[in-house]
Amino acid sequence: MPNVHELIRDHVTLSIRCLDRLYLHAYMPKLQTSGGLCYFLRDHLGHPIPSPALFPPIHDRFVAAIKQYATASHVPLIAFERGQRKDDVVAAYRARRPMRDGVVVIGVAQEKMRAFKAQKRCGPGKAVSFDFSRQSVAVNHYYFYVQDPDWGPAFLKIGTYLPYPIKLCLNGHEWVKQQLQRADVAFDSLDNGFLACADPARLQTLCDQLGPTDLQAFFDRWTSRLPSPLTAADHAAGYTHRLALQQVEVSLTQVFARPVQGRHFFEAVIRDNLDLGRPDRVGLLFPLRLTKATPPPAWGYRTRVITDGVEPSLHIEYKTSHVKQYFKEQRALRTETTINNPKDFYVAKAVSNLTHLRHLGDQVNRKVLEVERVSQQCVLTQDAMDRLQQPTIEDGQRTSALRFGDPRVMALFQALTAFTHLPRGFRNPELRPHVAALLGRPYSAAQMTYDLRRLRLKGLIHRIPRTHRYTATSYGLKVAFFYSKLYLRLLRPHWPALLADADRLPRPLRTALEPLETEIQKLHQEAALAA
């Protein structure tokens, strides 16, 4: 079976990086606190007492406006049942009501949100006031499923209670499809992605052009067309929504010329990389350094292999974000990073950070494939092995050997695999605890310094200029994987086979070796040699 590098080089007909699903949250900054609410009711609306009795008229006016809009625009207004899959229900309406621009259907469902609740407080005399707090309540939400000329199918969900949150669901692939249609570029779809395109370079350019302004334009266009819980005077006073990123999916789709080769590769990758999500390997995927302020999840980092029927998928999780790799529609390998909370990566949720998050997701996707490629293709030549096993002169300096099987060397390489992809590299204090844990005995800073010098002079790591940080070279990554896999997967588990005590051999192996032992004895007797 070809390795990852050969497969991607020789058997992929289309490789596309693109934003996939985008969830956004729109909120009113001036209505997020009880103080802001009281100012809105008393100073802006002119009511002397901020009271919860003022909420129902605003709610009723908004609901009535939605019903009037549905009637005037001839849009179906339906109620979603509890547990009902909304996308499946709406798909039937989209099929019956094809359009290029407009609302396909409006749905209503009762869901939880954080709204304001009031507690009555009596002051001196007959004075009455209310304390407001944000609490979780079950209220009606209206789903506006639209067909947008720039984004294709999408929806907006609006809460009917203060502070009137709005959720948006968009898809980057669908946005690119609309742009290709406008440019008259032929393409074949793969679900919500792409199977083929007449101009792949133009396709990737469009994928890269999608940015925050396109999201804001969609939101402004539809909030101006749909009913609003607040009036034009409220909007003029600054009571408007602001967009924030809630979930960003960044995908890398690689379409194979022969689907069977892609499936074989993907299943081999799963078997070879089941430990990508473990704590000592999280650095391979997520460019962060774990500290006391960023502890791992209570249940630990997790890698899950899920088989739905006969279709496997690999899931690697970090905090609330995760990477998913699966074989899409039996035609393409999809590597997908889902950032469920930008703060997992110390990035604010402002929509202006979309481009940065996309670059971050692309980086993670590339790292997954790089780890898989090197892990499958880490064979060393005889010259490379000799250079490692023997002392050498590098840059005029004598460098001691890195002998295979030496416990310190093996621990060093195993620890190195956890840091090879960190963009900022690693330092002596960061790598040393991992080596000490693998060795099972004290390991000093001086020993770490000596080993880093050996690795650097042998060409396995590179020192970042003007810093005390290091990154692994491609050659160093290959050596680290070769040493670690050879020792952990072959030598250590099968070491009993090299011992003289036959009773320690597994029964199937001992049974298979008995005929070989007999034949070797015969050869010794014929050659008049002592066994």
C-alpha positions as CSV (number, residue, x, y, z in Angstrom):
1,M,0.0,0.0,0.0
2,P,1.4,3.5,-0.9
3,N,2.3,5.7,2.0
4,V,0.6,9.0,2.7
5,H,3.1,11.1,0.8
6,E,2.8,8.9,-2.4
7,L,-1.0,8.8,-2.1
8,I,-1.4,12.5,-1.8
9,R,1.1,13.1,-4.6
10,D,0.0,10.5,-7.1
11,H,-3.7,9.8,-6.4
12,V,-5.4,13.0,-5.3
13,T,-7.2,14.8,-8.1
14,L,-8.4,17.8,-6.1
15,S,-7.2,19.3,-2.7
16,I,-9.2,22.2,-1.3
17,R,-8.9,24.1,2.0
18,C,-12.1,25.9,2.9
19,L,-14.2,27.2,5.8
20,D,-17.1,24.8,6.3
21,R,-19.9,25.3,8.9
22,L,-20.0,28.6,10.7
23,Y,-22.1,29.3,13.8
24,L,-22.3,32.9,14.9
25,H,-24.0,34.6,17.8
26,A,-25.4,38.1,17.6
27,Y,-25.9,40.0,20.9
28,M,-26.8,43.5,21.9
29,P,-23.9,44.9,24.0
30,K,-26.1,47.5,25.7
31,L,-28.6,44.9,26.9
32,Q,-26.3,42.3,28.5
33,T,-26.5,43.5,32.2
34,S,-29.3,44.4,34.6
35,G,-28.0,48.0,34.6
36,G,-28.2,48.2,30.9
37,L,-31.8,46.8,30.9
38,C,-32.9,49.3,33.5
39,Y,-31.4,52.2,31.5
40,F,-33.2,50.9,28.4
41,L,-36.6,50.7,30.2
42,R,-36.4,53.9,32.2
43,D,-34.1,56.4,30.4
44,H,-34.7,55.3,26.8
45,L,-38.3,54.1,26.8
46,G,-39.3,56.7,29.5
47,H,-40.9,54.4,32.1
48,P,-40.4,55.6,35.6
49,I,-40.1,52.1,37.1
50,P,-38.2,49.4,35.2
51,S,-40.7,46.6,35.5
52,P,-41.1,43.1,34.0
53,A,-44.6,44.1,33.0
54,L,-43.0,46.0,30.2
55,F,-41.7,42.8,28.6
56,P,-44.9,41.2,27.3
57,P,-46.0,44.1,25.0
58,I,-42.6,44.0,23.3
59,H,-42.8,40.2,23.0
60,D,-46.4,40.2,21.6
61,R,-45.6,43.0,19.1
62,F,-42.6,41.0,17.8
63,V,-44.5,37.7,17.5
64,A,-47.4,39.5,15.7
65,A,-44.9,41.0,13.3
66,I,-43.5,37.6,12.5
67,K,-47.0,36.2,11.8
68,Q,-47.9,39.1,9.6
69,Y,-44.6,38.8,7.7
70,A,-45.3,35.1,7.1
71,T,-48.8,35.8,5.8
72,A,-47.8,38.7,3.6
73,S,-44.8,36.9,2.1
74,H,-46.7,33.5,1.7
75,V,-44.0,31.8,3.9
76,P,-45.1,28.6,5.7
77,L,-45.0,29.0,9.5
78,I,-44.5,25.6,11.3
79,A,-43.9,24.4,14.8
80,F,-41.1,22.0,15.4
81,E,-41.8,19.0,17.6
82,R,-39.6,18.1,20.5
83,G,-36.8,15.8,19.4
84,Q,-37.5,16.5,15.7
85,R,-34.6,16.8,13.3
86,K,-35.1,20.3,11.9
87,D,-32.9,20.0,8.9
88,D,-34.8,17.0,7.6
89,V,-38.1,18.8,8.0
90,V,-36.8,21.9,6.2
91,A,-35.2,19.9,3.4
92,A,-38.7,18.9,2.2
93,Y,-39.7,22.6,2.1
94,R,-36.6,23.6,0.2
95,A,-37.3,20.9,-2.4
96,R,-40.9,22.1,-2.8
97,R,-40.1,25.8,-2.8
98,P,-36.9,26.4,-4.9
99,M,-35.8,30.0,-5.0
100,R,-32.7,32.1,-5.3
101,D,-33.5,34.7,-2.7
102,G,-36.0,34.6,0.0
103,V,-37.4,32.9,3.2
104,V,-38.2,29.3,2.5
105,V,-39.9,28.5,5.8
106,I,-40.3,29.8,9.4
107,G,-40.2,27.4,12.3
108,V,-40.8,27.9,15.9
109,A,-39.4,25.8,18.8
110,Q,-39.2,26.2,22.5
111,E,-35.6,26.2,23.6
112,K,-33.5,27.5,26.5
113,M,-31.8,30.8,26.6
114,R,-30.4,33.2,29.2
115,A,-33.1,35.9,29.6
116,F,-33.9,38.5,32.3
117,K,-35.9,37.5,35.3
118,A,-37.2,40.0,37.9
119,Q,-37.4,39.9,41.7
120,K,-39.7,42.4,43.4
121,R,-38.2,44.6,46.1
122,C,-40.1,46.9,48.3
123,G,-38.5,50.1,49.5
124,P,-39.5,52.6,52.2
125,G,-43.2,53.4,52.2
126,K,-44.9,52.2,49.1
127,A,-41.9,52.4,46.8
128,V,-41.6,49.3,44.6
129,S,-38.5,48.3,42.5
130,F,-37.2,45.2,40.8
131,D,-33.9,43.4,40.7
132,F,-33.1,41.8,37.3
133,S,-30.8,38.9,36.8
134,R,-29.9,36.7,33.8
135,Q,-31.2,33.1,34.2
136,S,-31.8,30.1,31.9
137,V,-35.5,30.0,30.8
138,A,-37.4,28.1,28.1
139,V,-38.8,30.5,25.5
140,N,-39.9,30.3,21.9
141,H,-37.3,30.8,19.2
142,Y,-38.1,31.6,15.6
143,Y,-36.0,29.9,12.8
144,F,-35.9,31.8,9.5
145,Y,-34.6,29.3,6.9
146,V,-33.5,31.4,3.9
147,Q,-32.0,31.0,0.5
148,D,-29.4,33.7,0.1
149,P,-27.9,34.8,-3.3
150,D,-24.4,34.9,-1.8
151,W,-24.6,32.1,0.8
152,G,-27.2,29.7,-0.5
153,P,-29.1,27.8,2.2
154,A,-28.7,29.3,5.7
155,F,-30.8,30.1,8.7
156,L,-31.2,32.7,11.5
157,K,-32.6,31.9,14.9
158,I,-34.1,34.8,17.0
159,G,-35.1,34.6,20.6
160,T,-38.3,36.3,21.6
161,Y,-37.3,37.5,25.0
162,L,-34.9,40.1,26.1
163,P,-32.0,40.5,25.3
164,Y,-33.1,39.0,21.9
165,P,-30.1,36.8,20.9
166,I,-29.7,35.8,17.3
167,K,-27.9,32.7,16.0
168,L,-26.7,32.3,12.4
169,C,-25.7,29.1,10.6
170,L,-23.7,29.5,7.4
171,N,-21.5,27.2,5.2
172,G,-18.4,28.4,3.5
173,H,-18.5,25.7,0.8
174,E,-22.0,27.0,-0.2
175,W,-20.7,30.5,-0.4
176,V,-18.0,29.4,-2.8
177,K,-20.5,27.5,-4.9
178,Q,-22.5,30.7,-5.4
179,Q,-19.4,32.6,-6.4
180,L,-18.4,29.9,-8.9
181,Q,-21.9,30.0,-10.5
182,R,-21.7,33.7,-10.9
183,A,-18.3,33.3,-12.6
184,D,-19.6,30.5,-14.8
185,V,-17.0,28.0,-13.6
186,A,-18.2,24.4,-13.8
187,F,-17.9,22.1,-10.7
188,D,-19.3,18.9,-9.3
189,S,-20.6,18.9,-5.7
190,L,-19.6,16.3,-3.0
191,D,-22.4,16.8,-0.5
192,N,-21.7,20.4,0.7
193,G,-18.1,20.2,-0.7
194,F,-16.5,19.7,-4.1
195,L,-15.7,16.6,-6.1
196,A,-14.3,18.3,-9.1
197,C,-13.8,21.8,-10.6
198,A,-12.9,23.0,-14.0
199,D,-10.6,25.6,-12.5
200,P,-9.1,24.3,-9.2
201,A,-6.8,27.4,-8.8
202,R,-9.8,29.7,-9.0
203,L,-11.7,27.5,-6.6
204,Q,-9.0,27.8,-4.0
205,T,-8.7,31.5,-4.5
206,L,-12.4,32.0,-3.8
207,C,-12.1,29.8,-0.7
208,D,-9.3,32.0,0.6
209,Q,-11.3,35.2,-0.1
210,L,-14.2,34.4,2.3
211,G,-13.8,36.8,5.2
212,P,-15.5,38.7,8.0
213,T,-17.0,41.3,5.7
214,D,-19.0,38.6,3.9
215,L,-20.5,37.4,7.2
216,Q,-21.4,40.9,8.3
217,A,-23.0,41.6,4.9
218,F,-25.2,38.6,5.2
219,F,-26.3,39.5,8.8
220,D,-27.0,43.2,7.8
221,R,-29.0,42.2,4.8
222,W,-31.3,39.8,6.5
223,T,-31.8,41.7,9.8
224,S,-33.0,44.6,7.7
225,R,-35.5,42.4,5.9
226,L,-36.9,40.3,8.8
227,P,-39.1,41.5,11.6
228,S,-37.2,43.0,14.6
229,P,-38.2,43.0,18.3
230,L,-37.1,46.6,18.6
231,T,-38.1,49.7,16.7
232,A,-36.1,52.0,14.3
233,A,-35.8,54.5,17.1
234,D,-34.2,51.8,19.4
235,H,-31.7,50.9,16.7
236,A,-30.9,54.6,16.2
237,A,-30.1,54.8,19.9
238,G,-27.5,52.1,19.6
239,Y,-29.5,49.0,20.5
240,T,-28.2,46.9,17.7
241,H,-26.6,43.5,17.5
242,R,-22.9,42.7,17.3
243,L,-21.6,39.4,15.7
244,A,-19.4,37.0,17.5
245,L,-17.9,33.6,16.5
246,Q,-19.4,30.6,18.2
247,Q,-18.1,27.7,16.1
248,V,-15.7,27.6,13.1
249,E,-15.1,24.5,11.0
250,V,-12.0,24.5,8.8
251,S,-11.7,21.6,6.4
252,L,-9.2,20.1,4.1
253,T,-10.8,17.9,1.4
254,Q,-8.6,15.6,-0.7
255,V,-10.5,13.8,-3.5
256,F,-9.0,10.5,-4.7
257,A,-8.9,9.2,-8.2
258,R,-9.5,5.7,-7.0
259,P,-11.7,5.7,-3.9
260,V,-10.5,2.2,-2.7
261,Q,-7.0,3.5,-2.3
262,G,-8.2,6.4,-0.2
263,R,-10.2,4.1,2.1
264,H,-7.3,1.7,2.5
265,F,-5.1,4.6,3.4
266,F,-7.5,6.0,5.9
267,E,-8.0,2.7,7.7
268,A,-4.2,2.3,7.9
269,V,-3.9,5.8,9.4
270,I,-6.4,5.0,12.1
271,R,-4.5,1.9,13.1
272,D,-1.2,3.8,13.1
273,N,-2.3,6.9,15.0
274,L,-4.6,5.9,17.8
275,D,-2.5,7.9,20.3
276,L,-2.7,11.3,18.6
277,G,-5.1,12.6,21.3
278,R,-3.2,11.5,24.4
279,P,-1.7,14.1,26.6
280,D,1.9,13.5,25.5
281,R,0.9,13.9,21.9
282,V,-1.5,16.9,22.1
283,G,1.4,19.2,21.0
284,L,1.4,17.5,17.6
285,L,-1.9,19.0,16.8
286,F,-2.6,22.1,18.9
287,P,0.1,24.8,19.1
288,L,-0.2,25.5,22.8
289,R,1.8,24.9,25.9
290,L,-0.1,23.4,28.8
291,T,0.2,25.2,32.1
292,K,-1.5,25.3,35.4
293,A,-3.8,27.9,34.0
294,T,-4.8,25.6,31.1
295,P,-5.1,22.1,32.6
296,P,-6.3,19.1,30.6
297,P,-10.0,18.1,30.7
298,A,-11.2,16.3,33.9
299,W,-11.6,13.1,31.8
300,G,-8.3,13.6,29.9
301,Y,-7.6,14.1,26.3
302,R,-9.4,11.6,24.1
303,T,-9.0,9.9,20.8
304,R,-12.1,8.0,19.6
305,V,-12.4,5.7,16.6
306,I,-16.1,5.6,15.6
307,T,-17.5,3.0,13.2
308,D,-21.0,3.8,11.8
309,G,-21.8,0.7,9.9
310,V,-18.5,0.2,8.0
311,E,-17.4,3.8,7.8
312,P,-14.7,4.7,10.4
313,S,-13.8,8.1,11.6
314,L,-11.0,9.4,13.8
315,H,-11.7,12.1,16.4
316,I,-9.0,14.0,18.3
317,E,-10.3,16.3,21.1
318,Y,-8.7,19.3,22.8
319,K,-10.7,21.2,25.4
320,T,-14.0,22.0,23.6
321,S,-12.5,21.9,20.1
322,H,-11.7,18.8,18.1
323,V,-10.3,17.3,14.8
324,K,-12.3,14.9,12.8
325,Q,-10.9,12.8,9.9
326,Y,-13.2,10.6,7.8
327,F,-13.8,9.3,4.3
328,K,-16.5,11.5,2.8
329,E,-19.0,10.0,0.4
330,Q,-16.5,7.2,-0.4
331,R,-14.5,9.7,-2.5
332,A,-12.5,12.0,-0.4
333,L,-10.5,12.2,2.8
334,R,-11.9,15.0,4.9
335,T,-9.7,16.5,7.7
336,E,-11.7,18.9,9.7
337,T,-10.8,21.1,12.6
338,T,-13.8,22.4,14.6
339,I,-13.1,25.3,16.9
340,N,-16.1,25.4,19.3
341,N,-14.6,28.2,21.4
342,P,-12.0,30.6,20.0
343,K,-10.8,31.2,23.5
344,D,-9.4,27.6,23.5
345,F,-6.6,29.2,21.4
346,Y,-6.5,32.5,23.2
347,V,-8.4,34.3,20.5
348,A,-11.4,36.6,21.1
349,K,-14.7,35.7,19.6
350,A,-15.0,38.9,17.5
351,V,-15.9,38.1,13.9
352,S,-12.8,40.1,12.8
353,N,-10.7,37.1,14.0
354,L,-12.2,34.7,11.5
355,T,-9.1,34.9,9.2
356,H,-6.8,34.1,12.0
357,L,-8.9,31.1,13.1
358,R,-9.0,29.8,9.6
359,H,-5.2,29.9,9.4
360,L,-5.0,28.2,12.7
361,G,-7.4,25.4,11.5
362,D,-5.4,25.0,8.3
363,Q,-2.3,24.6,10.4
364,V,-3.8,21.9,12.6
365,N,-5.1,20.0,9.5
366,R,-1.7,20.1,7.9
367,K,-0.1,18.9,11.1
368,V,-2.4,15.9,11.3
369,L,-1.4,14.8,7.8
370,E,2.3,15.5,8.4
371,V,2.3,13.3,11.5
372,E,0.6,10.6,9.5
373,R,3.0,10.9,6.6
374,V,6.1,10.7,8.8
375,S,4.7,8.0,11.0
376,Q,4.1,5.8,8.0
377,Q,7.4,6.6,6.2
378,C,10.2,6.7,8.8
379,V,12.7,4.1,7.4
380,L,16.3,5.1,7.8
381,T,19.2,4.2,5.4
382,Q,22.2,2.3,6.6
383,D,24.4,5.4,6.4
384,A,21.9,7.3,8.5
385,M,21.9,4.5,11.1
386,D,25.7,4.4,11.2
387,R,25.8,8.2,11.7
388,L,23.6,7.9,14.7
389,Q,25.2,4.8,16.2
390,Q,28.8,6.1,16.0
391,P,30.5,9.3,17.4
392,T,31.0,11.8,14.6
393,I,32.7,15.2,14.0
394,E,30.0,17.8,13.2
395,D,31.1,21.4,12.5
396,G,34.5,20.6,13.9
397,Q,33.0,19.3,17.2
398,R,33.0,15.7,18.4
399,T,29.4,14.5,18.9
400,S,28.7,11.3,20.8
401,A,26.5,8.6,19.5
402,L,22.7,8.2,19.9
403,R,22.6,4.5,20.1
404,F,19.4,2.6,19.6
405,G,18.3,0.8,22.8
406,D,20.1,3.2,25.2
407,P,17.3,4.1,27.7
408,R,18.2,7.7,27.8
409,V,18.3,8.0,24.0
410,M,15.0,6.2,23.7
411,A,13.3,8.4,26.3
412,L,14.7,11.5,24.5
413,F,13.3,10.5,21.1
414,Q,9.9,9.5,22.6
415,A,9.7,12.9,24.3
416,L,10.8,14.7,21.2
417,T,7.8,13.4,19.2
418,A,5.5,15.4,21.5
419,F,7.1,18.7,20.6
420,T,8.1,18.5,17.0
421,H,5.2,20.5,15.6
422,L,5.0,23.3,18.1
423,P,5.3,26.6,16.0
424,R,7.1,28.3,18.8
425,G,9.4,25.3,19.4
426,F,10.4,23.9,22.8
427,R,12.9,24.8,25.5
428,N,15.0,22.8,27.9
429,P,12.6,23.1,30.9
430,E,9.6,22.0,28.7
431,L,11.2,18.9,27.3
432,R,13.1,17.8,30.4
433,P,10.2,16.6,32.6
434,H,8.9,14.3,29.8
435,V,12.4,12.7,29.4
436,A,12.6,12.2,33.2
437,A,9.2,10.6,33.3
438,L,10.0,8.2,30.5
439,L,13.4,7.4,32.1
440,G,11.9,6.8,35.5
441,R,14.8,8.5,37.3
442,P,16.2,12.0,37.8
443,Y,17.3,13.8,34.7
444,S,19.1,17.1,35.3
445,A,19.1,20.3,33.3
446,A,22.8,19.8,32.5
447,Q,22.0,16.3,31.0
448,M,19.2,17.9,29.0
449,T,21.6,20.6,27.7
450,Y,24.1,17.9,26.7
451,D,21.5,15.9,24.8
452,L,20.1,19.0,23.1
453,R,23.7,19.7,21.9
454,R,23.9,16.1,20.5
455,L,20.6,16.5,18.7
456,R,21.5,19.8,17.2
457,L,24.9,18.7,16.0
458,K,23.5,15.5,14.5
459,G,21.0,17.7,12.5
460,L,17.9,16.4,14.4
461,I,16.8,19.7,15.8
462,H,17.3,23.4,14.8
463,R,17.8,26.3,17.2
464,I,15.5,29.2,16.5
465,P,17.7,32.3,16.0
466,R,18.1,34.7,18.9
467,T,16.1,32.3,21.2
468,H,16.6,29.3,23.5
469,R,13.9,27.4,21.6
470,Y,14.3,24.5,19.3
471,T,12.3,22.8,16.5
472,A,12.7,19.3,15.1
473,T,14.0,19.0,11.5
474,S,12.3,16.7,9.0
475,Y,15.2,14.3,9.4
476,G,14.9,14.5,13.2
477,L,11.2,13.8,13.1
478,K,11.8,10.7,11.0
479,V,14.5,9.5,13.3
480,A,12.3,10.0,16.4
481,F,9.4,8.1,14.9
482,F,11.7,5.3,13.6
483,Y,13.4,4.8,17.0
484,S,10.2,5.0,19.0
485,K,8.1,2.7,16.7
486,L,10.9,0.1,16.4
487,Y,11.4,-0.1,20.1
488,L,7.8,0.3,21.3
489,R,6.0,-1.8,18.7
490,L,8.6,-4.5,17.9
491,L,11.4,-4.8,20.3
492,R,9.8,-4.3,23.7
493,P,6.6,-6.4,23.2
494,H,8.5,-9.3,21.5
495,W,11.6,-9.2,23.7
496,P,10.8,-12.7,25.2
497,A,11.4,-14.3,21.8
498,L,15.1,-13.3,22.1
499,L,15.6,-15.0,25.5
500,A,16.9,-18.5,26.1
501,D,14.0,-19.5,28.3
502,A,11.5,-21.0,25.9
503,D,8.8,-21.2,28.5
504,R,8.5,-17.4,28.2
505,L,7.7,-17.5,24.5
506,P,4.0,-17.3,23.5
507,R,2.6,-20.7,22.7
508,P,1.9,-20.1,18.9
509,L,5.5,-18.7,18.5
510,R,7.0,-21.6,20.4
511,T,5.1,-24.1,18.3
512,A,6.2,-22.4,15.1
513,L,9.9,-22.3,16.2
514,E,10.2,-26.0,17.1
515,P,10.6,-27.2,13.5
516,L,13.1,-24.5,12.8
517,E,15.1,-25.6,15.9
518,T,15.1,-29.2,14.7
519,E,16.4,-28.1,11.2
520,I,19.2,-26.0,12.7
521,Q,20.3,-28.9,14.9
522,K,20.5,-31.1,11.8
523,L,22.6,-28.6,10.0
524,H,25.0,-28.4,12.9
525,Q,25.4,-32.2,13.0
526,E,26.0,-32.4,9.3
527,A,28.6,-29.7,9.5
528,A,30.2,-31.3,12.6
529,L,29.7,-28.2,14.6
530,A,28.6,-27.9,18.2
531,A,25.1,-26.5,18.6
